[in-house]
Amino acid sequence: MTMGSLIALVDRLVGQPERDWLEFKEGLADADLLGKHLSAVANAACIRQQDFGYVLIGVRDADRAIV
């Protein structure tokens, strides 16, 4: 994946509402909590028949600003 395609993906995702397979986190320093979130999002993506699940760390949930 190129830097340009990664930026385009993040731009597309931050324009969408949060879903069970797409989460926005301003920060997530706890490794155990991160593992739980990643597992939950991956399971939700599978259940919803999505190719991928996403946890975007560094995105403020309230206004989708990249912090």
Backbone torsions as a table, in degrees:
resi	resn	phi	psi	omega
1	MET	NA	131.6	178.4
2	THR	-82.2	162.7	177.9
3	MET	-60.7	-39.2	179.2
4	GLY	-63.4	-41.5	-180.0
5	SER	-72.2	-31.8	175.8
6	LEU	-66.4	-43.7	178.1
7	ILE	-62.7	-41.5	178.6
8	ALA	-63.2	-39.9	178.7
9	LEU	-64.0	-47.1	179.4
10	VAL	-61.7	-43.1	177.9
11	ASP	-59.9	-41.0	179.8
12	ARG	-67.6	-42.8	-177.7
13	LEU	-68.3	-41.0	-178.9
14	VAL	-67.9	-15.8	176.1
15	GLY	-83.9	-3.5	-178.4
16	GLN	-102.8	157.0	174.6
17	PRO	-72.1	153.4	176.5
18	GLU	-65.3	139.3	179.8
19	ARG	-133.2	177.3	179.6
20	ASP	-68.8	-18.4	176.9
21	TRP	-106.7	6.5	178.4
22	LEU	-141.7	111.2	-178.9
23	GLU	-123.4	146.1	175.8
24	PHE	-113.5	131.2	179.0
25	LYS	-131.3	127.6	177.7
26	GLU	-68.0	-37.6	177.1
27	GLY	-160.2	151.0	-179.9
28	LEU	-155.2	89.4	-174.0
29	ALA	-91.6	-20.1	-177.4
30	ASP	-78.2	115.4	-176.0
31	ALA	-62.4	-39.1	179.1
32	ASP	-65.1	-43.1	179.0
33	LEU	-65.6	-39.4	177.4
34	LEU	-60.7	-44.9	178.4
35	GLY	-60.1	-41.0	178.7
36	LYS	-64.9	-42.7	178.9
37	HIS	-64.0	-45.3	-179.7
38	LEU	-62.3	-42.0	178.5
39	SER	-64.0	-44.5	-180.0
40	ALA	-63.9	-42.7	-179.9
41	VAL	-67.0	-41.7	178.2
42	ALA	-62.6	-43.4	177.9
43	ASN	-64.0	-42.4	179.4
44	ALA	-63.5	-40.9	178.6
45	ALA	-61.3	-41.7	178.4
46	CYS	-63.5	-46.8	-179.6
47	ILE	-62.0	-39.8	-178.7
48	ARG	-84.6	5.1	179.9
49	GLN	56.6	42.7	174.1
50	GLN	-95.7	145.3	178.3
51	ASP	-67.8	-30.7	-176.9
52	PHE	-142.3	156.2	167.5
53	GLY	-115.8	153.9	-175.2
54	TYR	-134.6	135.0	167.6
55	VAL	-121.6	108.8	-179.2
56	LEU	-95.8	106.5	179.5
57	ILE	-91.6	130.6	-177.0
58	GLY	102.9	17.5	177.6
59	VAL	-123.2	120.6	179.6
60	ARG	-71.2	128.4	-175.3
61	ASP	-64.2	-40.1	-172.7
62	ALA	-63.1	-43.1	-174.6
63	ASP	-129.2	7.0	178.3
64	ARG	62.3	23.0	177.1
65	ALA	-73.7	140.1	175.1
66	ILE	-84.4	121.5	-174.5
67	VAL	-112.3	NA	NA
